[in-house]
Amino acid sequence: QVQLVESGGGLVQPGGSGRLSCTASGFTEFSSVVMLWYRQAPGKERELVASITWDGRNTNYGDSVQGRFTISRVNAKNTVYLQMDDLKPEDTAVYYCASAYGHWGQGTQVTVSS
């Protein structure tokens, strides 16, 4: 079965950077799958952070992270990344990797605090 495993979360100071990774297994052809990052802060609904097409040529971002976050992928490694720069306290959330087919990872906590 498909598994998505996130890593890279932790505590970051405001203005700092971090990179999340999501490694997939079980896909017949990972390189054909649109991948996404979501996040959910305490007491808030889950929101779409970013998405990337199978070939990495097209990406989309939520308004709150546009210009600060970058999604990318390395299909040879079955891995999707989320580079997060200029982090703000409001970026604090559990970040989830997902596939366009509805598979979800377990989530990784990102806390932005001094």
Secondary structure, 3 states (H helix, E strand, C coil): CCEEEEECCEEECCCCCEEEEEEEECCCCHHHCCEEEEEECCCCCCEEEEEECCCCCCEEECCCCCCCEEEEEEHHHCEEEEEECCCCHHHCEEEEEEECCCCECCCEEEEECC
